[in-house]
Amino acid sequence: MAALLAEFNSYLDREHADPTADSVSYRQGTLWLSQVELADLISQIGSALVSKRDNSPTLARRPHLNEHHRVPHRAATTAHN
């Protein structure tokens, strides 16, 4: 987590940092998922990243650091209806 915040702060310290123009984001949310749904989500994210990993540098491409973490939340273990 410290590395994630350090990278974000390093970006913000740049002279011409423009989070909107650079599509910078930090998102956090809770997803209620079964083990099967979680496995499916992990597979989908992995597939999306793998599909781009062999992109070569071009004049139109810039490197983008992609970090994410996934931890169980301490929320109730059953849904409330």
ROVEX-276299 format. One line per field, with one value per residue: residue number from 1; residue in one letter; x, y, z of N, C-alpha, C in turn. Coordinates in steps of 0.001 Angstrom, whole numbers. Each point is the difference from the previous one (the first is absolute). Example, Ala and Ser with C-alpha at 12.3 -4.5 7.8 and 13.67 -1.06 7.14 Angstrom:
REM residues 2
num <- [1  2] .
residuo <- [A  S] .
nc1 <- [13190  -350] .
nc2 <- [-5690  1050] .
nc3 <- [7800  -720] .
cac1 <- [-890  820] .
cac2 <- [1190  1190] .
cac3 <- [0  60] .
cc1 <- [900  -770] .
cc2 <- [1200  1090] .
cc3 <- [0  730] .
This chain:
REM residues 81
num <- [1  2  3  4  5  6  7  8  9  10  11  12  13  14  15  16  17  18  19  20  21  22  23  24  25  26  27  28  29  30  31  32  33  34  35  36  37  38  39  40  41  42  43  44  45  46  47  48  49  50  51  52  53  54  55  56  57  58  59  60  61  62  63  64  65  66  67  68  69  70  71  72  73  74  75  76  77  78  79  80  81] .
residuo <- [M  A  A  L  L  A  E  F  N  S  Y  L  D  R  E  H  A  D  P  T  A  D  S  V  S  Y  R  Q  G  T  L  W  L  S  Q  V  E  L  A  D  L  I  S  Q  I  G  S  A  L  V  S  K  R  D  N  S  P  T  L  A  R  R  P  H  L  N  E  H  H  R  V  P  H  R  A  A  T  T  A  H  N] .
nc1 <- [820  1106  320  -1255  -12  1172  -447  -1135  638  806  -1077  -676  1201  -368  836  -232  -119  -722  -491  -763  914  649  -1291  516  30  -765  -326  -974  -385  -1140  406  -1247  915  -510  508  -1084  -784  652  -23  -1272  -170  700  -693  -1115  383  365  -1107  -630  705  -178  -1207  510  445  -312  -777  441  1056  -838  -44  -998  967  -522  1027  -791  269  -214  -558  -213  -868  -51  -856  -257  -1200  0  -650  -1259  -42  -1104  -701  -293  -1143] .
nc2 <- [-1172  -62  -1045  -413  362  -612  -955  -5  101  -931  -587  196  -410  -635  730  -867  -458  -817  -317  1002  773  -384  160  798  -1130  104  -1243  111  -1229  -335  -1188  -336  -937  -1009  -1124  -497  944  -163  -1297  190  839  -805  -977  720  387  -1232  -417  983  -278  -1308  397  743  -1058  -471  1018  420  681  1010  880  -833  -834  44  -220  -932  430  -1310  441  -1139  58  -1145  412  -1007  465  787  271  121  -1233  585  -90  1269  -632] .
nc3 <- [0  729  -762  128  1272  100  -809  694  1153  -481  -471  1131  378  -1103  -698  -950  1214  -737  1207  -352  -520  1091  202  918  673  1023  -24  866  62  502  -358  -25  219  -670  461  -575  486  1159  -153  -361  1009  788  -563  135  1214  323  -595  629  1084  -94  -371  973  653  -1187  372  -1157  424  -76  -977  -265  411  1213  798  473  1211  58  1115  587  945  616  903  810  -88  1043  -1126  291  413  368  -1094  94  112] .
cac1 <- [-820  906  520  -1080  -91  1228  -93  -1014  565  1061  -683  -555  1114  537  -316  -1188  -951  -1398  -680  -1126  521  787  -885  449  -1145  114  -1371  -181  -1399  -241  -782  -470  284  258  1324  -58  -25  1317  912  -334  485  1463  309  -311  1014  1237  -100  83  1383  829  -248  735  1371  998  4  1309  -77  -193  -174  -1330  -121  786  -115  -950  168  -1287  118  -1267  56  -1288  -14  -1355  -474  -527  -1457  -799  199  -1271  -719  -1190  -1106] .
cac2 <- [1172  1142  202  589  1411  665  230  1018  1277  339  530  1322  940  395  1390  130  -1080  303  -1279  -195  -245  -1232  -1098  -526  -343  -862  -420  -1015  -340  -1351  -871  -1224  -1048  -1377  -440  -211  1336  594  -659  510  1378  -57  -465  1083  1047  -560  -51  1368  454  -808  406  1241  -19  -58  1242  636  1463  771  1420  193  -726  372  -1050  237  -921  -547  -740  -219  -966  -645  -594  -179  1100  -460  177  -1182  -1106  -318  1169  427  274] .
cac3 <- [0  43  -1353  -786  372  -423  -1449  -224  430  -945  -1182  320  164  -1307  -329  -853  307  -336  214  -916  -1351  18  429  1288  838  1171  289  1021  191  499  -871  645  -978  431  -432  -1451  -614  205  -946  -1328  -62  -91  -1353  -943  145  -540  -1461  -513  109  -902  -1385  -282  510  -1064  -777  -127  52  -1238  300  574  1271  1172  1009  1092  1109  420  1250  691  1092  249  1337  524  830  1278  -19  368  -942  -655  -529  749  -929] .
cc1 <- [873  558  -1045  -118  1237  -21  -991  537  1120  -593  -490  1085  602  -493  -1303  -997  -1417  -790  -1154  496  752  -799  495  -1231  445  -1429  0  -1489  -102  -881  -404  109  113  1417  48  26  1350  1015  -237  516  1515  433  -234  1040  1328  0  131  1440  914  -177  770  1484  1068  -22  1412  -161  -212  -117  -1341  -146  927  -100  -968  218  -1368  239  -1396  222  -1406  101  -1439  -347  -579  -1519  -683  137  -1295  -670  -1213  -1079  -1010] .
cc2 <- [1247  302  656  1490  774  297  1117  1379  458  586  1422  1063  444  1402  149  -1138  469  -1297  -260  -356  -1323  -1223  -671  -316  -822  -333  -1066  -230  -1436  -752  -1232  -1113  -1358  -355  -199  1359  696  -597  499  1427  35  -427  1102  1116  -479  -26  1383  513  -755  448  1260  -84  -11  1232  578  1508  585  1465  268  -642  576  -1148  427  -1071  -449  -838  -210  -1003  -523  -668  -203  1182  -556  163  -1296  -1078  -423  1284  301  347  913] .
cc3 <- [0  -1387  -898  293  -428  -1493  -317  388  -921  -1279  272  158  -1325  -354  -783  224  -300  112  -955  -1398  -78  443  1280  837  1199  370  1066  163  484  -982  806  -1030  670  -436  -1513  -714  145  -971  -1421  -180  -153  -1397  -1032  66  -583  -1518  -617  37  -956  -1446  -385  330  -1079  -903  -5  121  -1395  407  674  1387  1063  994  1107  1057  459  1237  559  1125  243  1370  437  914  1287  86  420  -1057  -665  -446  875  -1001  647] .
